[in-house]
C-alpha cells in the first residue's frame, strides 16, 4: 500500500479585543464574576434588536487584509439555529454563504474564508456525584455570550502535525501584531480546531475527515493531531475506513473521545438575520484597514531573506517576534556597513541565544542585558580580528551576565588579540619545541596532528590569538625547518 | 415525482424543478429540530402549507433572474453600526431575575448532555 499522507486544515476562532460585545454595548471581560456583563440584547429578552459594533468590523477587515483575502462587496449575517443553553436566542448570529472575506493566504497556506460571528456563553457542566436527584446540571455565565469572533478557515494545505502547529503560531503572531485580539489559547481568545484526514501519497482525492477539538495550547494541538493521524493510519492500514465524526482531545492522556452524535446534529437551518442589514465595506474602511497593517511576520521573513540575504530558518527565528526583529535590526544598523546582516543574524540566533540559555533565564535577546549597540560592537571587533572568536564568546558571556561595553570588558580582561606578530611567532616556535611528536607527524603528512600545537598556543595566549593566523604560522615554521 | 412534459415549451411544466414536495417525515424532522410538538392534523396542515410555499419558490425559480440581485432584506439600509462604547449592563440580580433556579450567580439549567 502506498504511504499515507496527512491532510490537515484548521478552523481558528479569534475573539476580537473590542471594548464591547458584537451586537450590544456590554463590556467584554475575562475572569469576572458570572453574569455581570449582560443586558436584554445578549440575554435575548423578547423584542430586542442587535446593532453591529463598528470596531469589530474594522478589526475583522484588518484580519482580512493581513490574510490577503478578498473582501465581499456586500455580506450579510445569518441565523444559525441550534438549541443549547449557551445560546439564549436559540441561534447564533454568524455568516453563511457570503462571508466577509475569502480566498486569502498566510505563508504557504491558503485561507478559504474568514467571517464574523458572536461567541456563545460559557457553560460549566456540574457532575451529578453527591446530588440528591442524581441528575446533573449546567451553570451558564453570559459574560462571554456575544463577544465578537472572527472564524478563519484554511484550505487543507498542511501536511503534518508539526507544520500545523508552526503555521498556527505564525497566525497567532500575525493577529497579535495587528493588535485586534489577545490571542491567548489558555483563556480561549484563540481557539484552534483541526480537520484531519489521510490519503495515499500522491492522490488528489480527499479522505474522510474528522474534526478535532479542545486543543488549548500549541503543544496539545501538535500532540492531538499526531494522535489522530496515528489512529487514522492504523485504521486504514488495517483495511478499515475513517468515520466522519468530531473528536475531543484529552490532554492528560492524549486520548480522543468521539462526541455524541446528538451534539453533532448539523442541521442549522441557516437563514438571513432579518434584524441586521447588509454590511457593505466602504472604500474608506478598506483603505483604513490596509493602511493600519504593521509589517507582519510573513512579510518580514521575506524581507530578511531577499534584502538581507538570511537563510529562511534564521529569518523566521528573527522575524516572527517583533521585539526580536527590532533587536536584530537595531544591532545590524549599529554594526554598520563593515558587518553583513547575515553575520549579525548568526550571532543573535547562534552565540547570543546559546549564551542566554547558558545563563539559565528564559529572556529573549530583546529583554537581555546585552544592548544592540554592545552586541554590534562585539561582532565588529571579532570581524575586524581585534579579538578572537573564542574571546568574543567570553565577552558575550560577561555581557549576558552584567551588560556593559564590550571594549571595556576586552581591556579589563586583557583579551585584545595579540597583534604583534613577533610575539605570536615566538610562542608558536615554543609550541613546536614543546610538542616534537605532533610536529613530526604533521611533517609526515598527518595534518590533524596540528591540533595539539594549536591548542598549546591557545593555552599560552589564553585564546587571544586568531586561530587561522596560528595555523598559518605553525605551517610556515614547520615548512621552514623542513626546508 | 419527476416533472414530465415532453414539449419544449418554456413554462412551469418544463422549467427545471427540484422536487419540492414536503412529506410528513420532513415536517417531523424540522419540528424535532425546532423543538415543536405537532399533532397529526398539524403535521398534515404543515406538509400542505410548506409544499405550497416551495411551490411558489419554484415559480420564481422558473423566471430568468440572472440580472437581479438577491434580496436578503426589504429595507434599503446598509452599514447600520454603533460606536464601540460600553453601556451600563444589568445589575446581576436583575439579570438573574428570570432564572428559575440560579446558583452562585449563574443560570442553572438541566444538563444538555443528560437530555
Interface residues (C-beta under 8 A of the other chain):
Chain A: X18 X19 X20 X24 X25 X26 X27 X33 X34 X35 X36 X37 X38 X39 X40 X43 X45 X51 X52 X53 X54 X55 X56 X57 X74 X76 X81 X83 X84 X85 X123 X124 X125 X126 X128 X135 X136 X137 X138 X139 X140 X141 X142 X260 X262 X263 X265 X267 X269 X272 X274 X276 X277 X278 X279 X280 X282
Chain B: X29 X30 X33 X34 X35 X72 X73 X75 X77 X78 X79 X80 X81 X82 X83 X84 X85 X86 X87 X89 X90 X92 X95 X96 X98 X103 X104 X105 X106 X107 X108 X109 X110 X111 X112 X113 X114 X115
